[in-house]
């Protein structure tokens, strides 16, 4: 393979992608990581046997793709330190909120794809929203797909603004699922189950329901109605949720996440 990939940031998301790439046949010598924190840098070295550097340098000039896996608040400084070494590369950002306009300004190139993955990517079960600027060729899109495929599924978007919605829905979504698992587990304990029993039942229920939704051609509303017999136990629970306006509150919470994603772009994308 002729590709060479550089990761700016060596945290969990970068490690998930690196692990997937190595599993697909990439060689350790085809990957570089820039990670300023010593502990994280040593972890990358020991886990994957790849070159990890404390700061950007000329070695990055061989990268055909640069994956930006940095925190939004550190992106600008990292980009300004890196841009002189990566002028010919395609850039893939997994940083929440930071717009491609900001990235293009900092890096001096329009060859940018923004991605919003989620944490199930760590086990190859993620879903990632993708947006490419006009300067990205079809070959560039395919190169990005090859990388993202190591983490799960992907979805191309027509407008960059849609990424804020992706952030609110699937990017933050695993936390919502874990939140409901917490509640279901606590309720199970209150109803006489052990915590271990309740946890196992809650997790298995989420996995099973998700797989059923994936396999079905029917929308979630219909699937819900199929297990909600009028006057039954599920009906009692759903009626209680509706009386509490839980759906409206949940939708409002997701809008708050969308608003914050846009705010982060303005907050950290200046200059």
C-alpha positions as a Markdown table, in Angstrom:
| # | Residue | x | y | z |
|---|---|---|---|---|
| 1 | Unk | 0.0 | 0.0 | 0.0 |
| 2 | Unk | 1.3 | 3.5 | -0.9 |
| 3 | Unk | -0.9 | 5.4 | 1.6 |
| 4 | Unk | 0.6 | 7.0 | 4.6 |
| 5 | Unk | -1.6 | 8.3 | 7.4 |
| 6 | Unk | -0.7 | 10.7 | 10.1 |
| 7 | Unk | -2.8 | 11.2 | 13.2 |
| 8 | Unk | -2.7 | 14.5 | 15.1 |
| 9 | Unk | -3.8 | 13.4 | 18.5 |
| 10 | Unk | -3.5 | 9.9 | 19.9 |
| 11 | Unk | -6.5 | 9.4 | 22.1 |
| 12 | Unk | -9.3 | 6.9 | 22.1 |
| 13 | Unk | -10.8 | 7.8 | 18.6 |
| 14 | Unk | -7.4 | 7.8 | 17.0 |
| 15 | Unk | -6.5 | 4.5 | 18.6 |
| 16 | Unk | -9.8 | 2.9 | 17.4 |
| 17 | Unk | -9.1 | 3.9 | 13.8 |
| 18 | Unk | -5.4 | 2.8 | 14.1 |
| 19 | Unk | -6.4 | -0.6 | 15.4 |
| 20 | Unk | -8.9 | -1.0 | 12.5 |
| 21 | Unk | -6.3 | 0.0 | 9.9 |
| 22 | Unk | -3.8 | -2.4 | 11.2 |
| 23 | Unk | -6.5 | -5.1 | 11.2 |
| 24 | Unk | -7.2 | -4.3 | 7.5 |
| 25 | Unk | -3.6 | -4.8 | 6.5 |
| 26 | Unk | -1.9 | -1.4 | 7.0 |
| 27 | Unk | 1.6 | -1.7 | 8.3 |
| 28 | Unk | 2.9 | 0.1 | 11.4 |
| 29 | Unk | 5.4 | 1.9 | 9.2 |
| 30 | Unk | 2.6 | 3.6 | 7.2 |
| 31 | Unk | 1.2 | 5.4 | 10.3 |
| 32 | Unk | 2.6 | 8.3 | 12.3 |
| 33 | Unk | 1.0 | 9.9 | 15.4 |
| 34 | Unk | 1.6 | 13.3 | 16.9 |
| 35 | Unk | 0.7 | 13.3 | 20.6 |
| 36 | Unk | 2.2 | 15.9 | 23.0 |
| 37 | Unk | 1.2 | 14.1 | 26.2 |
| 38 | Unk | 3.8 | 11.6 | 27.2 |
| 39 | Unk | 1.5 | 9.0 | 28.7 |
| 40 | Unk | -0.8 | 8.9 | 25.7 |
| 41 | Unk | 2.2 | 8.8 | 23.3 |
| 42 | Unk | 3.8 | 5.9 | 25.1 |
| 43 | Unk | 0.5 | 4.0 | 25.1 |
| 44 | Unk | 0.2 | 4.4 | 21.3 |
| 45 | Unk | 3.8 | 3.2 | 20.9 |
| 46 | Unk | 3.3 | 0.2 | 23.1 |
| 47 | Unk | -0.1 | -0.8 | 21.8 |
| 48 | Unk | 0.6 | -0.6 | 18.1 |
| 49 | Unk | 4.3 | -0.3 | 17.6 |
| 50 | Unk | 4.0 | 2.8 | 15.5 |
| 51 | Unk | 6.0 | 6.0 | 15.4 |
| 52 | Unk | 4.7 | 8.6 | 17.8 |
| 53 | Unk | 6.1 | 12.1 | 18.0 |
| 54 | Unk | 5.7 | 14.8 | 20.7 |
| 55 | Unk | 5.3 | 17.6 | 18.1 |
| 56 | Unk | 4.7 | 18.1 | 14.3 |
| 57 | Unk | 7.8 | 17.8 | 12.1 |
| 58 | Unk | 9.1 | 17.1 | 8.6 |
| 59 | Unk | 8.2 | 13.4 | 8.9 |
| 60 | Unk | 4.5 | 14.4 | 8.3 |
| 61 | Unk | 5.3 | 15.4 | 4.8 |
| 62 | Unk | 4.9 | 11.8 | 3.7 |
| 63 | Unk | 1.3 | 11.7 | 4.9 |
| 64 | Unk | -1.3 | 11.3 | 2.1 |
| 65 | Unk | -4.1 | 11.7 | 4.7 |
| 66 | Unk | -4.0 | 13.6 | 8.0 |
| 67 | Unk | -6.6 | 12.6 | 10.6 |
| 68 | Unk | -7.3 | 15.4 | 13.1 |
| 69 | Unk | -8.3 | 13.7 | 16.4 |
| 70 | Unk | -7.7 | 16.7 | 18.7 |
| 71 | Unk | -9.9 | 18.5 | 21.1 |
| 72 | Unk | -11.8 | 21.5 | 19.5 |
| 73 | Unk | -10.0 | 24.0 | 21.8 |
| 74 | Unk | -6.5 | 22.9 | 20.7 |
| 75 | Unk | -7.2 | 22.5 | 17.0 |
| 76 | Unk | -6.1 | 25.9 | 15.9 |
| 77 | Unk | -2.7 | 25.8 | 17.6 |
| 78 | Unk | -2.1 | 22.2 | 16.4 |
| 79 | Unk | -3.1 | 23.2 | 12.8 |
| 80 | Unk | -0.8 | 26.2 | 12.7 |
| 81 | Unk | 2.1 | 24.1 | 13.9 |
| 82 | Unk | 1.4 | 21.4 | 11.4 |
| 83 | Unk | 0.4 | 23.2 | 8.2 |
| 84 | Unk | 3.9 | 23.7 | 6.8 |
| 85 | Unk | 4.4 | 19.9 | 6.8 |
| 86 | Unk | 1.1 | 18.7 | 5.3 |
| 87 | Unk | 0.4 | 21.0 | 2.3 |
| 88 | Unk | -0.2 | 18.1 | -0.1 |
| 89 | Unk | -2.3 | 15.9 | 2.2 |
| 90 | Unk | -6.0 | 15.3 | 2.4 |
| 91 | Unk | -7.4 | 16.2 | 5.9 |
| 92 | Unk | -10.0 | 14.4 | 7.9 |
| 93 | Unk | -11.3 | 16.1 | 11.1 |
| 94 | Unk | -13.2 | 14.2 | 13.8 |
| 95 | Unk | -13.2 | 17.3 | 16.1 |
| 96 | Unk | -16.7 | 18.3 | 17.2 |
| 97 | Unk | -18.0 | 21.8 | 16.1 |
| 98 | Unk | -15.0 | 23.1 | 14.3 |
| 99 | Unk | -16.1 | 24.2 | 10.8 |
| 100 | Unk | -14.3 | 23.3 | 7.6 |
| 101 | Unk | -14.0 | 27.0 | 6.9 |
| 102 | Unk | -11.9 | 27.4 | 10.0 |
| 103 | Unk | -9.8 | 24.3 | 9.3 |
| 104 | Unk | -9.2 | 25.5 | 5.7 |
| 105 | Unk | -8.1 | 28.9 | 7.0 |
| 106 | Unk | -5.7 | 27.4 | 9.5 |
| 107 | Unk | -4.3 | 24.7 | 7.2 |
| 108 | Unk | -4.3 | 26.7 | 3.9 |
| 109 | Unk | -6.1 | 24.0 | 1.9 |
| 110 | Unk | -9.7 | 23.1 | 1.0 |
| 111 | Unk | -9.0 | 19.4 | 0.8 |
| 112 | Unk | -11.0 | 18.7 | 4.0 |
| 113 | Unk | -13.5 | 16.2 | 5.2 |
| 114 | Unk | -15.3 | 16.7 | 8.5 |
| 115 | Unk | -16.5 | 13.6 | 10.4 |
| 116 | Unk | -18.7 | 13.1 | 13.4 |
| 117 | Unk | -18.2 | 9.6 | 14.7 |
| 118 | Unk | -19.5 | 8.1 | 18.0 |
| 119 | Unk | -17.9 | 6.0 | 20.7 |
| 120 | Unk | -19.1 | 2.6 | 19.5 |
| 121 | Unk | -16.4 | 3.2 | 16.9 |
| 122 | Unk | -14.1 | 1.9 | 19.6 |
| 123 | Unk | -15.5 | -1.6 | 18.9 |
| 124 | Unk | -16.1 | -1.2 | 15.2 |
| 125 | Unk | -19.9 | -0.5 | 15.7 |
| 126 | Unk | -19.9 | 3.2 | 15.2 |
| 127 | Unk | -21.8 | 5.4 | 12.8 |
| 128 | Unk | -20.1 | 8.5 | 11.3 |
| 129 | Unk | -21.6 | 11.5 | 9.5 |
| 130 | Unk | -19.3 | 12.8 | 6.8 |
| 131 | Unk | -19.1 | 16.1 | 4.9 |
| 132 | Unk | -16.6 | 16.9 | 2.1 |
| 133 | Unk | -15.6 | 20.3 | 0.8 |
| 134 | Unk | -15.8 | 20.8 | -3.0 |
| 135 | Unk | -12.0 | 20.4 | -3.3 |
| 136 | Unk | -12.2 | 16.8 | -2.2 |
| 137 | Unk | -12.2 | 14.4 | -5.2 |
| 138 | Unk | -14.1 | 11.1 | -5.5 |
| 139 | Unk | -10.8 | 9.4 | -4.8 |
| 140 | Unk | -10.4 | 11.5 | -1.6 |
| 141 | Unk | -13.9 | 10.4 | -0.5 |
| 142 | Unk | -13.0 | 6.8 | -1.1 |
| 143 | Unk | -9.8 | 7.2 | 0.9 |
| 144 | Unk | -11.8 | 8.6 | 3.8 |
| 145 | Unk | -14.4 | 5.8 | 3.5 |
| 146 | Unk | -11.6 | 3.2 | 3.8 |
| 147 | Unk | -10.5 | 4.7 | 7.0 |
| 148 | Unk | -13.9 | 5.2 | 8.5 |
| 149 | Unk | -14.9 | 1.7 | 7.6 |
| 150 | Unk | -12.6 | 0.4 | 10.3 |
| 151 | Unk | -14.9 | 2.0 | 12.9 |
| 152 | Unk | -18.3 | 0.9 | 11.5 |
| 153 | Unk | -20.8 | 2.6 | 9.2 |
| 154 | Unk | -20.9 | 6.0 | 7.6 |
| 155 | Unk | -23.3 | 8.5 | 6.0 |
| 156 | Unk | -22.4 | 11.3 | 3.6 |
| 157 | Unk | -24.2 | 14.6 | 4.2 |
| 158 | Unk | -25.0 | 17.3 | 1.6 |
| 159 | Unk | -24.6 | 20.3 | 3.9 |
| 160 | Unk | -22.0 | 20.9 | 6.6 |
| 161 | Unk | -24.7 | 22.4 | 8.9 |
| 162 | Unk | -26.2 | 19.0 | 9.1 |
| 163 | Unk | -23.2 | 17.8 | 11.1 |
| 164 | Unk | -24.5 | 19.7 | 14.2 |
| 165 | Unk | -27.6 | 17.5 | 14.0 |
| 166 | Unk | -25.5 | 14.4 | 13.6 |
| 167 | Unk | -23.5 | 15.5 | 16.6 |
| 168 | Unk | -26.7 | 15.9 | 18.7 |
| 169 | Unk | -28.2 | 12.6 | 17.4 |
| 170 | Unk | -25.6 | 9.9 | 17.0 |
| 171 | Unk | -22.5 | 11.7 | 18.2 |
| 172 | Unk | -23.9 | 12.3 | 21.7 |
| 173 | Unk | -26.5 | 9.5 | 21.3 |
| 174 | Unk | -24.6 | 6.8 | 23.1 |
| 175 | Unk | -24.7 | 8.9 | 26.3 |
| 176 | Unk | -28.5 | 9.0 | 26.0 |
| 177 | Unk | -28.6 | 5.3 | 25.7 |
| 178 | Unk | -26.4 | 4.8 | 28.7 |
| 179 | Unk | -28.5 | 7.3 | 30.6 |
| 180 | Unk | -31.7 | 5.2 | 29.9 |
| 181 | Unk | -29.8 | 2.1 | 30.8 |
| 182 | Unk | -28.9 | 3.7 | 34.2 |
| 183 | Unk | -32.6 | 4.4 | 34.8 |
| 184 | Unk | -33.7 | 1.0 | 33.7 |
| 185 | Unk | -31.1 | -0.7 | 35.9 |
| 186 | Unk | -32.1 | 1.5 | 38.9 |
| 187 | Unk | -35.8 | 0.7 | 38.4 |
| 188 | Unk | -34.9 | -3.0 | 38.2 |
| 189 | Unk | -33.1 | -2.8 | 41.5 |
| 190 | Unk | -36.1 | -1.0 | 43.1 |
| 191 | Unk | -38.4 | -3.8 | 41.8 |
| 192 | Unk | -36.4 | -6.6 | 43.5 |
| 193 | Unk | -33.7 | -7.6 | 40.9 |
| 194 | Unk | -30.0 | -7.6 | 41.7 |
| 195 | Unk | -28.0 | -4.8 | 40.1 |
| 196 | Unk | -26.2 | -7.3 | 38.0 |
| 197 | Unk | -29.4 | -8.9 | 36.8 |
| 198 | Unk | -31.0 | -5.5 | 36.0 |
| 199 | Unk | -27.9 | -4.3 | 34.2 |
| 200 | Unk | -27.7 | -7.5 | 32.0 |
| 201 | Unk | -31.4 | -7.2 | 31.2 |
| 202 | Unk | -31.2 | -3.5 | 30.3 |
| 203 | Unk | -28.1 | -3.9 | 28.1 |
| 204 | Unk | -29.5 | -6.9 | 26.3 |
| 205 | Unk | -32.8 | -5.1 | 25.7 |
| 206 | Unk | -31.1 | -2.1 | 24.0 |
| 207 | Unk | -29.0 | -4.4 | 21.8 |
| 208 | Unk | -31.9 | -6.6 | 20.9 |
| 209 | Unk | -34.2 | -3.6 | 20.1 |
| 210 | Unk | -31.5 | -2.0 | 18.0 |
| 211 | Unk | -31.0 | -5.1 | 16.0 |
| 212 | Unk | -34.7 | -5.6 | 15.6 |
| 213 | Unk | -35.0 | -2.0 | 14.3 |
| 214 | Unk | -32.1 | -2.6 | 11.9 |
| 215 | Unk | -33.6 | -5.8 | 10.5 |
| 216 | Unk | -37.1 | -4.4 | 10.2 |
| 217 | Unk | -38.5 | -2.3 | 7.3 |
| 218 | Unk | -41.0 | -0.7 | 9.7 |
| 219 | Unk | -40.4 | 2.5 | 11.5 |
| 220 | Unk | -39.8 | 2.6 | 15.3 |
| 221 | Unk | -43.3 | 3.9 | 15.9 |
| 222 | Unk | -44.8 | 0.8 | 14.4 |
| 223 | Unk | -42.4 | -1.5 | 16.2 |
| 224 | Unk | -43.4 | 0.2 | 19.5 |
| 225 | Unk | -47.1 | -0.2 | 18.8 |
| 226 | Unk | -46.6 | -3.9 | 18.1 |
| 227 | Unk | -45.6 | -4.5 | 21.7 |
| 228 | Unk | -48.0 | -2.0 | 23.3 |
| 229 | Unk | -51.3 | -3.8 | 23.9 |
| 230 | Unk | -54.0 | -1.4 | 25.2 |
| 231 | Unk | -54.4 | -1.9 | 28.9 |
| 232 | Unk | -51.2 | -4.0 | 29.2 |
| 233 | Unk | -47.9 | -3.4 | 31.0 |
| 234 | Unk | -46.2 | -1.6 | 28.1 |
| 235 | Unk | -49.2 | 0.6 | 27.6 |
| 236 | Unk | -49.0 | 1.6 | 31.3 |
| 237 | Unk | -45.4 | 2.6 | 30.9 |
| 238 | Unk | -45.8 | 4.4 | 27.6 |
| 239 | Unk | -48.8 | 6.3 | 28.9 |
| 240 | Unk | -46.8 | 7.4 | 32.0 |
| 241 | Unk | -44.0 | 8.7 | 29.7 |
| 242 | Unk | -46.5 | 10.5 | 27.5 |
| 243 | Unk | -48.2 | 12.1 | 30.5 |
| 244 | Unk | -44.7 | 13.3 | 31.6 |
| 245 | Unk | -44.1 | 14.7 | 28.0 |
| 246 | Unk | -40.9 | 12.6 | 28.0 |
| 247 | Unk | -40.6 | 12.6 | 24.2 |
| 248 | Unk | -40.8 | 16.4 | 24.0 |
| 249 | Unk | -38.3 | 16.8 | 26.8 |
| 250 | Unk | -35.9 | 14.4 | 25.0 |
| 251 | Unk | -36.3 | 16.2 | 21.7 |
| 252 | Unk | -35.6 | 19.5 | 23.5 |
| 253 | Unk | -32.4 | 18.0 | 25.1 |
| 254 | Unk | -31.2 | 17.0 | 21.6 |
| 255 | Unk | -31.7 | 20.5 | 20.3 |
| 256 | Unk | -29.6 | 21.8 | 23.2 |
| 257 | Unk | -26.8 | 19.5 | 22.0 |
| 258 | Unk | -27.2 | 20.8 | 18.4 |
| 259 | Unk | -27.0 | 24.4 | 19.6 |
| 260 | Unk | -23.9 | 23.7 | 21.6 |
| 261 | Unk | -22.2 | 22.0 | 18.6 |
| 262 | Unk | -22.7 | 25.2 | 16.6 |
| 263 | Unk | -21.5 | 27.4 | 19.6 |
| 264 | Unk | -18.3 | 25.3 | 19.8 |
| 265 | Unk | -17.6 | 26.1 | 16.1 |
| 266 | Unk | -17.9 | 29.9 | 16.8 |
| 267 | Unk | -16.1 | 29.6 | 20.2 |
| 268 | Unk | -13.0 | 27.7 | 19.0 |
| 269 | Unk | -13.0 | 28.5 | 15.3 |
| 270 | Unk | -11.9 | 32.1 | 15.2 |
| 271 | Unk | -8.7 | 33.5 | 14.0 |
